[in-house]
């Protein structure tokens, strides 16, 4: 069972929100220095944790949406390294840089290791 343990929005290193609908409410009032974080946990049928990963994407919340790709807060979340929002960068880039993509990329080697252990 792969479980999304939590997903949050951090501001200056402090957890600001843990909610699935971060486009709503006061998210528009956040200051620069925002990051999105997700933690994944893989457990066996008995509930024993077999693998964990964390993905973080640092950026800032723009006051006005830019770009039309993606959904939710994508046009508002500017990835600092690219000086563009996920709404401008599109799905291919988001599929590599997003907090979820980074967490999954870190989880894959752990899953491979577990599969190798089971096969041995």
C-alpha positions, 0 to 999 in steps of 0.5 A: 500500500502506497500512502500519501502521508501528508502534503503541505505548504511551508513558509520560511521553514514553518508548516503553514497549511496541510490541505488538499485544496491549497488554491482556496483561501489565504494562499494568495496572501503568502510571502515569498519563500514558500515550498511544497512538500509531500511525504510518501510511505510504503507499507506491507499488508501488516502495516510495517513501513518498508520505504519512505520518501519526501519531495520538496519544491521551493518557490514563491506564490505570485500575486497574479496567476501566470500561464494556463497549464496545470490545475489549482495553484500551478499558475500561482506557484513560481519555481525559483530556478526557472523564474516561471510558474508551473502554469507556464512550464507545463506538465513535462517539466512539472513531472520532473520538478514538482514535490510529488515527482521528486518524492516518487523519484526517491521512492523508486530505488527503494521499491526496486530494492524491496522487489529484489529482496522478495525475488531472492 
